[in-house]
């Protein structure tokens, strides 16, 4: 198999039903991708489910499963997935997210329109900060919420591990 366009990192700590919905929506969507699944010390059957997903995708797409003995949080497991990713773009996706069919195409649009773009994400969420540093809707684009973030792997590799200080 050749390198995919997208590497999708999904972390899970418990919430197996949400993880199932998320992964089912990803697998039903369009796009050239691999999955990097992290069982972050789950005790609810997530580990076995992730292994089942990997087995079901043999010959179709690359699926890597990381099993952590304990919950290692957000930063280190995503750094590990980032280092293991083969895609041009790395997508960090919360396991409580259900994606639409063309979501990867939409995440790629900013990279195609701006050669300096390093990170993209969905529109419509909070994108600016108020005076108390709370996210709010608005015309300024100051940050992306972390529940779905698409990174240009090559550009971000030049600053990683400082991406998540």
URPE-V675686 format. One record per pair of residues at least 24 apart in sequence whose ideal C-beta (glycine too) atoms are under 10 Angstrom apart, sorted by the first residue. I is the first residue (numbers start at 1). GAP is how many residues later the second one is. If there is no record, write none. Layout:
I & GAP
I & GAP
This chain:
1 & 33
1 & 58
1 & 59
1 & 60
1 & 61
1 & 85
2 & 30
2 & 84
3 & 29
3 & 31
3 & 59
3 & 82
3 & 83
3 & 84
3 & 85
4 & 27
4 & 28
4 & 29
4 & 30
4 & 31
4 & 57
4 & 58
4 & 81
4 & 82
4 & 83
4 & 84
4 & 85
5 & 26
5 & 27
5 & 28
5 & 29
5 & 81
5 & 82
5 & 83
5 & 84
5 & 99
5 & 103
6 & 25
6 & 26
6 & 27
6 & 28
6 & 29
6 & 79
6 & 80
6 & 81
6 & 82
6 & 83
6 & 84
6 & 85
6 & 97
6 & 98
6 & 101
6 & 102
6 & 144
6 & 147
7 & 26
7 & 27
7 & 28
7 & 29
7 & 55
7 & 57
7 & 74
7 & 75
7 & 77
7 & 78
7 & 79
7 & 80
7 & 81
7 & 82
7 & 83
7 & 84
7 & 85
7 & 144
7 & 146
8 & 25
8 & 26
8 & 27
8 & 28
8 & 29
8 & 55
8 & 73
8 & 77
8 & 79
8 & 81
8 & 82
8 & 83
8 & 84
8 & 85
8 & 91
8 & 96
8 & 140
8 & 142
9 & 25
9 & 26
9 & 27
9 & 28
9 & 29
9 & 55
9 & 57
9 & 68
9 & 69
9 & 70
9 & 71
9 & 72
9 & 73
9 & 75
9 & 76
9 & 78
9 & 81
9 & 82
9 & 83
9 & 84
9 & 140
9 & 142
10 & 25
10 & 26
10 & 27
10 & 28
10 & 40
10 & 43
10 & 67
10 & 68
10 & 71
10 & 81
10 & 82
10 & 83
10 & 84
10 & 85
10 & 87
11 & 25
11 & 26
11 & 27
11 & 28
11 & 29
11 & 55
11 & 57
11 & 60
11 & 61
11 & 62
11 & 63
11 & 66
11 & 67
11 & 70
11 & 81
11 & 82
11 & 83
11 & 84
12 & 25
12 & 26
12 & 27
12 & 28
12 & 29
12 & 30
12 & 32
12 & 34
12 & 35
12 & 37
12 & 38
12 & 59
12 & 65
12 & 82
12 & 83
12 & 84
13 & 25
13 & 26
13 & 27
13 & 28
13 & 29
13 & 30
13 & 31
13 & 33
13 & 55
13 & 57
13 & 58
13 & 59
13 & 60
13 & 61
13 & 64
13 & 82
14 & 26
14 & 27
14 & 28
14 & 29
14 & 30
14 & 31
14 & 32
14 & 57
14 & 81
15 & 27
15 & 29
15 & 31
15 & 80
15 & 81
16 & 26
16 & 27
16 & 28
16 & 29
16 & 30
16 & 31
16 & 32
16 & 33
16 & 34
16 & 79
17 & 27
17 & 28
17 & 79
18 & 28
18 & 76
18 & 77
18 & 78
18 & 79
18 & 80
19 & 25
19 & 26
19 & 27
19 & 30
19 & 31
19 & 34
19 & 75
19 & 76
19 & 77
20 & 25
20 & 26
20 & 29
20 & 33
20 & 75
21 & 74
21 & 75
21 & 76
21 & 77
22 & 71
22 & 72
22 & 73
22 & 74
22 & 75
22 & 76
22 & 77
23 & 26
23 & 27
23 & 30
23 & 40
23 & 70
23 & 72
23 & 75
23 & 76
24 & 29
24 & 74
24 & 75
25 & 68
25 & 72
25 & 73
25 & 74
25 & 75
25 & 76
25 & 78
26 & 27
26 & 65
26 & 67
26 & 71
26 & 72
26 & 73
26 & 77
26 & 78
27 & 26
27 & 29
27 & 30
27 & 33
27 & 34
27 & 36
28 & 70
28 & 71
28 & 72
28 & 73
29 & 69
29 & 70
29 & 71
29 & 72
29 & 73
29 & 74
29 & 75
29 & 76
30 & 70
30 & 71
30 & 72
30 & 73
30 & 74
30 & 75
31 & 60
31 & 68
31 & 70
31 & 71
31 & 72
31 & 73
31 & 74
31 & 76
31 & 77
32 & 29
32 & 55
32 & 56
32 & 72
33 & 28
33 & 29
33 & 54
33 & 56
33 & 58
33 & 71
34 & 27
34 & 28
34 & 29
34 & 30
34 & 50
34 & 51
34 & 52
34 & 53
35 & 26
35 & 27
35 & 28
35 & 29
35 & 30
35 & 46
35 & 56
35 & 58
36 & 26
36 & 27
36 & 28
36 & 29
36 & 30
36 & 41
36 & 42
36 & 44
36 & 45
36 & 46
36 & 47
36 & 48
36 & 49
36 & 50
36 & 51
36 & 54
36 & 55
36 & 56
36 & 57
37 & 26
37 & 27
37 & 28
37 & 29
37 & 30
37 & 44
37 & 58
38 & 26
38 & 27
38 & 28
38 & 29
38 & 30
38 & 34
38 & 36
38 & 38
38 & 39
38 & 40
38 & 42
38 & 43
38 & 57
39 & 26
39 & 27
39 & 28
39 & 29
39 & 30
39 & 32
39 & 38
40 & 26
40 & 27
40 & 28
40 & 29
40 & 30
40 & 31
40 & 32
40 & 33
40 & 34
40 & 36
40 & 37
40 & 55
41 & 26
41 & 27
41 & 28
41 & 29
41 & 30
41 & 31
42 & 25
42 & 26
42 & 29
46 & 49
62 & 24
62 & 25
73 & 91
74 & 72
74 & 90
75 & 86
75 & 88
75 & 89
75 & 90
76 & 85
76 & 88
78 & 68
78 & 71
78 & 73
78 & 82
78 & 85
78 & 86
79 & 81
79 & 82
79 & 84
79 & 85
82 & 69
82 & 71
82 & 74
82 & 75
82 & 78
82 & 79
82 & 81
82 & 82
83 & 74
83 & 77
83 & 78
85 & 66
85 & 68
85 & 72
86 & 67
87 & 63
87 & 64
87 & 66
88 & 63
88 & 64
88 & 65
88 & 66
89 & 30
89 & 31
89 & 61
89 & 62
89 & 63
89 & 64
89 & 65
89 & 67
90 & 59
90 & 60
90 & 61
90 & 62
90 & 63
90 & 66
90 & 67
90 & 70
91 & 29
91 & 30
91 & 57
91 & 58
91 & 59
91 & 60
92 & 27
92 & 29
92 & 52
92 & 54
92 & 55
92 & 56
92 & 57
92 & 58
92 & 59
92 & 71
92 & 72
93 & 53
93 & 54
93 & 55
93 & 56
93 & 57
94 & 51
94 & 52
94 & 53
94 & 54
94 & 55
95 & 52
96 & 51
97 & 25
97 & 50
97 & 51
99 & 49
103 & 45
103 & 47
104 & 46
106 & 44
107 & 41
107 & 42
107 & 43
107 & 44
108 & 42
108 & 44
110 & 40
110 & 42
111 & 39
111 & 40
111 & 41
111 & 44
115 & 37
115 & 40
116 & 36
116 & 39
117 & 33
117 & 35
117 & 38
118 & 32
118 & 33
118 & 34
118 & 35
118 & 36
118 & 37
118 & 38
118 & 40
118 & 41
118 & 45
119 & 24
119 & 25
119 & 30
119 & 31
119 & 32
119 & 33
119 & 36
119 & 37
119 & 44
120 & 24
120 & 28
120 & 29
120 & 30
120 & 31
120 & 32
121 & 24
121 & 25
121 & 26
121 & 27
121 & 28
121 & 29
121 & 30
122 & 25
122 & 26
122 & 27
122 & 28
